[in-house]
């Protein structure tokens, strides 16, 4: 009998993996929000209001002059849906059965693919979500620290956090690649060390991340290998929202046209990318390259109400 995958079990298991990832992110990387929000179309637009924050002005208690109204304008914040597919994968029937065994083979195979699916989609969410934030913020010079000529260190990170001024404490999460994290930790441990005291090294000052949570992930979108630049993000809570935007599709079938009977399988899906304080172009496409393009994102909020700041350091 041919093996099949249980759609119900696969979706239930993927949901469990995503829920577990979301809980861990909320505990240690509040900048990320992962969920599901199915909809039609490749863009999702929500209304917003601007012009409210600067509402206070002088009042003359001796004046009876009429006041000129200040219009509050409405705007749109658009999220973009990245639609993806896997390669068309295949394996010999004998190999699949050897892996799955004979007892509860369908469930074993379904659980395996659910784990692989969840890991693949979350990794891609990280890649594109972080890359989109790098692209969007990079166009805002007042929110960018460094030009890629200096390595990440304690002083550089402090300068990056300072881009938010008195709102810097809202930057809850630092996102960077492993190389930059270890450079930061090494810099903090050496530059903040006091002389040896009876054989012990006394380390003063703040923790290397200034008390922020750090998300260390070697995303390809966080490095420019051509120009030897690495990116570090300092993000507010819910800076990057990632929601599955279409129901998951799984293809798994037995193919008998080759010399050996093969099983072929393929996954398809999609997820929205939404950045706090930025709106995606309604005319741009939704490929990975387009989503990472700075020109396709427009800042629609004041600096301190946006996703965060960007640091550019040597790779």
N, C-alpha and C positions, 0 to 999 in steps of 0.2 A: 504494500500500500504506500502510495506517495505521501511524503511528509508535507504538512502545511503549517502555516503560522496562524495563531489565534489573534485576530485583530483586537478583540476585547482584552485579552491578557496582555498583549503588547502595549496597548495604550494605557492600561492601568499601571503597568510597571514603569513605563516612561514617565507617567505623571508622578509616581512616587520618587523617582530619581530627581525630577525637576523640583518637587516640593522640598526634598532634602537639600538640594543645592541652594534654593531660595532662602531657607532657614539659616544655612551657614553664612550666606552672603549678608543677610540682615544683621548677623552677629558680628561679622568681621570686615565687611566691605559694603557699608550702607549706600555707597554711590550707585550700586546696581540694583535694579528691580526686574525680576523675571516673572512672567505670567502668561496668560492666554487671552486673546481678544480677537476672535475671528471676525472677519469682515470681508466684503467684496472690494475689489480694486487694489491698486498698488500704493495708494496714498490714503492717509486718514487725517482729516483736518478738524481741529477744535478751535472754538472762538476764544479770544482773550481780550482784556481791556488794558489800555495803557494811559498814562497821564494822571494816575491817582497818587503816586508816591510823593510828588512834590506839591502837595496841596496847601501847605502852610505859607502864609505871607503876612506882612505887617498889617495891623488894623489901627486906623486913626479914630480914637473915640470921640473926637470933635467933628468928624466929617459926616455928612449926610449924602455924599455923592453916590450915584448909582454904580453898581459893580458890574464889570464886564464879564460875562460867562466864559469859562475856559472849557472847551469841549473835551470830553473823554472819548477817545477813539477806540474803536474795536478793530482787532486784527486777527489773523489766523496763525495757528501753530500747526504745522504739517509734519507728520511722521511718515517715513518711507518704509515700505515692505520689501525686504530682501527675500526673493524666492530662490530656493536652492534645490539641487538634486545631488544624489551620490553617483558615482560611476556605476555602470552595470556590472555587477560582480557575479562571479560564478565559481562553483566548486563541484568536484565529482560527487556523485551520489554516494559512493563508498566512503568518501571523506566526511561528508555531512553525517552519515549514519554512524560512523566511527566516533564522531564527536558527541552526537546526541544520545547514543546508546539505544537500547530497546525498551527500557522502562520509562514511561512518560516522555518519550522522545519529542513529541510536539511541544510540550511545556518547556522542556530543557532548551530547545532551540529558540523558542519564542523569548524566553527570559534572556538568553545570550544576546539576541539581536536588540532587545529593548535596552540593555545596558550599553551596547555599542552605539545605538541610535542616540540615546540621551547624552553620552559623552561627546559624540560628534557635534550635536546641535549646540550644546553649551559652549564647547570650545569655539565654534564658529560665531556664536553670539558675542563672546569675549573679543574675538579678533575684530569683528566689524564694529561692535559698539565702541571699543577703545579707539579704533582707527577713525571712526566718525567724529569722536570728541576731539581727537588731535587735529583733524582737518578743520572743523568748525572754529575751534579756539585759535588756531594758528593765524587766522585772518584778523584777529583782534590784537593789535600790537600792545595795547595797554594791559592785556592779560597774559602776555608772553614774557618769560624771563630767560635770558641767555640766547646765544646764537649758534651753539654747537661747537664753540672753540674751547670750552673749558669742561672738565669732568664734573659730574655731580658731586657736591660736597655739602657740608652742613650750612655754609654761608649761602651757597646757591639755592638750596631748598628754602632757606629763610627768606631770601629775596623773592622767590616764587610765591610763597604764602602771602608775602606783603602786598602782592598785587590786588588782594581783596581788601586791603586796608583794615578798617575796624570790623569787617565781616570775615576776617581770616579764620575765626574759630568755627565758622560754618563749613569749612573745608575738612570734611571728616575722613576722607580716604585718599591715600596716595597710591597711584597705580604706576608700576614701572617693571622693567625687565630685571632678571636676576643679576646681571652684571652691574647695573646701576644700584640695585639694593645693597649688594656687598661692598661697592665702592662707598656708599653712604655710611654703612655700618662701620667700615674700616676707618673712614675719616673721623667719625664721631669718637671711636674708641681711642684714636691716637691724639687728635687735636684737643680733646677734652681731658686727657689724662694728666694727673698731677704727678710729681716726682715720687719715686719709690719710697714708701714709708715702712721701714722694718721688713723689707722684702715683699710688701704688698703694693700693687698699683691702685691708686685711688682715682676713680673716674667721677668727675663732677659734671654738672650741667644736665640738660634734658636728655630724654631718650633720643636715639638717632632720628626718629620720625616726628619729633616734637609732639609726641602723644597721639598722633594720628594712627589709624589702622593702615596697614600696608597690604596691597594686593600685588603679589609678585607673580607675573605671568609673562613668559617669553613670546608675546604676540609679535608676529611679523609686521604688524601695522604700527608697532611702537619703535621701529628702527628704520633708518634710511642708510642702507649699506653702501649706496653709491657715494654719498657725501659724508659717511662716517658720523652720523648724528643719531642720538637716542632721545626718546621723548619720555617725559615724566608728567603725569597728570595729578593735580590736586583737585579733588572733586567734592561737591556737596552731596548730601543725601539725595537719592533718587535722581542723580544727574543723568544717568543713562537708563532708560526704560526699554526693556526688550520683551516683547509679547509675541507668542505664536499667533500668526495672523491668518492661517488657514489650517484645516484639518490635515493630519498626517496621512500620507499615502504610502503603502508598502506593497511592493510587487515581489512575490516569491513563487516560483513555478519550476516544474521539472521539464527539461528540454531533451528530446531524444534524437536530434538531428546530427549530433557529433558521434564519433566512434564510441565514446563513453557517455552514458547518461549523465547529464549535468543538472545542477540546480542553479538557477539564476535569481538574483535578488537586487532590488533597487529601492531607495527611499526618496521621497519628495516632501517638501514642506516650505514654510515661509515664516518670517518673523519681522515685526515692526521694529524700527530703530527710532527712538524719540529722545532728543537731547533737551534738557531743561534750558529754557531761554533762547532756543534756536528753532528755526522753521526750515524745513526742506523745500527746495524748489518744486513747484507743481508741474514744471515742464521737463525737469531732468529725469533721466532713466533711473533704474534701480539695480544696476550691476554693482558689484563690490567696488570697482574703481570709481564709479560715479558717486557712490555713497561716501567714499573717503575724500572726495574732492571738496576743497574749502569753498570754492565759488558757489557750490550748490546749497550752502547753509547760510541763513541770514539771522543775525542776532536781533531779537524782538523784545528784549528786556534790558533793564539797566544791568551794569556789570555784576553787581553783587547778587542779582537774582538769576544768574546764569549758571551753567554747569560747573565752572571752576576755572583754574589757571593751567597754563602749559609751560613746562620747562624744556629747553632744548640744550642738550649736553653732548659731549663727545661719546661715541659708541664704545 
